[in-house]
Amino acid sequence: SPTESLVRALSPFVRGWSTYYRTVCSKETFNLLDAHTFEVLKRWAMRRHRRKPWGWIKQRYWGRFQPGRSSKWVFGTPEHYLPQASWTPIQRHTLVKDDASPDDPELEEYWGNRRRKRIQAVGEPKKILSLAYRQRGLCPRCGLDLIDGAGFDPDDVQDWANWFTGSLRAIHVHHLTYRSKGGSDHPSNLELIHTTCHRQAHAGDRKHDTHRQPQASLSRMRG
């Protein structure tokens, strides 16, 4: 497989696994996982280039691709590189107070704050997850689940992997007012929609512009 395809296939599982276990004493395990991943990828690269020396292989597939990170053993390319599990910060899980129940209407604010804190602790995809939570996991364009089979408040490793996979392929952050027309990146101007719905939205814009242009030309001719 091409390097970029391998990175895209592995990234959701590295991120999903480390995100799920970030609430416990996992730093040492994260380092062991990174070491194991390196050994597996090293064998993959050496099989791929059986006649090349290790120095050539190392220079081709590893480097300092992540800004602000000291590790020179990041696999991939400057544009597509594999995140390391040890990059995930440890965030201790806050226990639920007393016998608080999510079904208690008087504790709606308490549970809402817990969910928001959980989403904000994720790191890179927090914008995607916060939008998904606001939309109750549905695409506002078609009304279907944003990611089939994955809840918008992930609670297991596979759900996290699905979310990270979906953030790359299935869903798109759409600007309600386009940046070309002065729209901002503020969450109030964003919605999370399927990639197919995003393409349809822009196709509709182009069709609308096509109908407008002849009318504008006709007006100028009459003027």
N, C-alpha and C positions, 0 to 999 in steps of 0.2 A: 504494500500500500504506500502511496505517497505520504510524506511526513505530515503534511497538513491534515490528511484524512485520519491518520493515526492519532494526532493531537485532538481532533474533534471527537473521535470515538472515546478516548480515554478521559478527557477533561470532565464531563458530567459526573463520572463515577468517582474521580479523585475529589472533586468539589462536594459532591453529594455525601460521600462517606465522611469526609472531614467535617463538614458542616453539621451533620447529624451528631457526631461524637465530640463536638467542640465544648460541650457543657460538662465534661468529666475530665479526669486526669489523663489527657491523651497526648501531651507534647512529646513524650518519649516514643510512644507508638507512632505518632506522625513521622518522626524522624526515621524510625525503622521502616515505615511504609515507603518513604522517599528513597531510602537505600535499596529496598527490594525492587522498586520501580526502576531505579537506575540500572540495576544488574540485569533485569529483564530486557530493558531497552538496549543495553550494551550488547547483549547476545543477539538481539534482533538486527542491530546495525552491523555487527561483525558477520552475521550470516548473509546480509544483503551485499556486503563488500568484502568477499572472502580474500581478495588479493591486495587489499589496501592495508597499510599499517595503522595501528591504533591511533597514532598522532593525527593522521589525516581524518579518520573517522570522528575523533573527538572534536576537531575543529569544524567539521561539517555539521554536526548534530547538537552540540552543546555550546552554551555561551551565557553571557550576562544579558539576558533579554528583558528582564523585569526591572524597570527603573526603581531605584531605591533599595534594591536587594543586592547583597554582597555575593550571593552564590554565583559561581561561574559554571555551574552544572545544571543549567536549565535546558531542558530538551525542546527542540523545535527550530523555529526560525524567528527573526525579530518580529514578524507579523503574526505568526501562529506558534505559540509555545505552550507547553504543558505546565499548569500551575502545580506547585508542590503542596502537599498536605500540611507541612510545617508552617506555611504562610498563614494558615487559619488561626486567628487568635482564640485563646481559651476564654469562654464566657460561662461563668458558673450559673447553674440553673437556680432560680429563685423559687423556693417552695411555696405552695399555695397556703395562704393564711387560714388557720383554724379549719373549719369545715365548709369553706366557701364553695358554693356550687355554681357552675356556669348556667344553670337553669333558674337561678334566683334573679328575678327582675330588678331587685334593689342593688344588685352587684354588677349591673351591666357596665358601668363606668370602670370598675375594678378590672373586669375581664378584658374590656377594650384596651385599657392601658397595658395589661400583660401581653396581649397580642401585638400591640404596636412596638413594645420593647423587643419582643422576639423577632419581629420582622427587621427592625433597625439594626439588630446585632449581626445580621447575615453578612454585611459587607457589600461587595460589588453588585449583587442583584437586588439590593433593597428597594430600588425604584420599581423594579418589575413586580416584586412581591407586594409592595404597598399598594400599587395600582390594582393588582389582582384582588387584594383584600377589599379595597374600596368598591370594586365591581362585583364582589361576591363570586369571583372565579368565572364570570361569564364574559363573553365577547359582546360589547354593546351594539355591534353591527348586525350580527346574526343570531344572538341570543343563546348560542351553544357554549359548552364548556371550553375554556381557553386551551386547556391541555387535557385530552381524553384520559381519564383514569387517575389523574393527579389532583388532589385537593389543593386549594389555594393557600391553605395553612399546613404545609407538609409536616408529617409526624413520623416518618420512617425513612430509611436510607433510599429505598426505591423511589419514593415520592420526591425526595431532594434531587436524585439523579434525573428523574423525569422533568423537574422544573429547569434544571440547568440545560438539559437537552432541548427543552421547549424554548428556552430563552434564545437559543442559537438558531432554531429552525422554524418553529411553529407559530411564534407570536412576534408582534412588532409594536414598539412604542410609537404611537401616532400623535402628531401635533394637530390639535383642533384648528388652530390658526397657524398656518405654515410659517416657518421662520423667514422664508423669503418675503412674507407679507407682514413681518414685525412680530410674529408670535414668539413667545419665550419658552424656556424649558421648565417653567414652574409646573408643579403637579396639576394645578387647575387647568392647564392647557394641554394636558396629556391624557391619552387613553390607551389601554392595552387591547389590541385586536389581533385576530388571526392574520398571518402573512397573506393568505389568499384574499381576505377582506380588505387588507391594505392595498393590494394590487387593484382590486375592483374599485376602491375609492378613487385612486389616482387615474384609473381608466375613465371613470365618470367625469373627473375634472377635465381631462383632455378632450372628451367628447363635448363637454359644455363649452370649452374654449373654442372648439372648432365651429360650433354653431354661432358663437358670438362674433367671430372675426368677419364673416361675410356681411353681417348686418352692419358692423362698424364701417366696413369699406363702402357699403351702399349709402350710408349716411353721409360719408365724406364726399361721395360723388354727387349726391343731391345738394350738398352744401355748396 
